[in-house]
Amino acid sequence: MKIAELRELKTPDLHAELDRIRRHLFDLRAQAVTEKLENPHQLQVVRKDVARILTVMRERGETGIEEKQYHLESLASHR
């Protein structure tokens, strides 16, 4: 995802995208461990996407990003 696309998203959407990307990264790491990862370069691409999202959030002055993320995850797991 490009930085310009991320800058157009609203903050709650960025949190949702960050959650989705982190879950995808977790899945890729699990595939890498079981040696079923077809394209190892995907790990690097996804890590950079996480960094881009965090950069946009910090540019907007977001603080406590990790705490908010854990809070949103806990709310989603209770549904």
C-alpha positions in Angstrom: 0.0 0.0 0.0 1.3 3.4 -0.9 1.8 6.2 1.6 -0.6 8.5 -0.3 -3.4 6.0 0.0 -2.7 5.7 3.7 -2.8 9.4 4.2 -6.3 9.5 2.7 -7.6 7.0 5.3 -9.2 8.2 8.6 -7.6 7.3 11.9 -10.1 4.4 12.8 -9.5 3.0 9.3 -5.8 3.1 9.8 -6.2 1.2 13.1 -8.2 -1.4 11.3 -5.7 -1.6 8.5 -2.9 -2.0 11.0 -4.7 -4.8 12.6 -5.3 -6.6 9.3 -1.7 -6.1 8.2 -0.3 -7.4 11.5 -2.5 -10.5 11.3 -1.2 -11.1 7.8 2.4 -10.7 8.9 1.7 -13.3 11.7 0.3 -15.7 9.1 3.4 -15.2 6.8 5.7 -15.8 9.7 3.9 -19.0 10.5 4.2 -20.1 6.9 7.9 -19.2 7.0 8.5 -21.5 10.0 6.6 -24.4 8.4 8.6 -23.8 5.1 5.4 -23.2 3.1 6.1 -19.6 2.2 6.3 -19.3 -1.5 7.7 -15.7 -1.7 10.0 -14.8 1.3 10.1 -11.2 0.0 6.5 -10.8 1.2 7.7 -10.6 4.8 9.8 -7.5 4.0 6.9 -5.9 2.1 4.4 -6.4 4.9 6.8 -5.1 7.5 7.3 -2.0 5.5 3.5 -1.6 5.2 3.3 -1.7 9.0 6.0 0.9 9.2 4.2 3.2 6.7 0.9 3.0 8.7 2.7 3.7 12.0 4.5 6.7 10.3 1.2 8.2 9.1 -0.3 7.8 12.6 2.7 9.5 14.2 2.5 12.3 11.7 -1.0 12.9 12.8 0.1 13.1 16.4 -1.3 9.8 17.5 0.0 8.7 20.9 -0.4 5.4 22.6 -0.8 3.5 19.3 0.0 0.2 20.7 -2.4 0.6 23.7 -5.2 1.6 21.4 -4.5 -1.4 19.1 -4.7 -3.8 22.1 -7.9 -2.2 23.2 -9.5 -2.6 19.8 -8.3 -6.2 19.6 -9.9 -6.9 23.0 -13.2 -5.3 21.9 -13.2 -7.4 18.7 -12.5 -10.6 20.6 -15.5 -10.0 22.9 -18.0 -9.9 20.0 
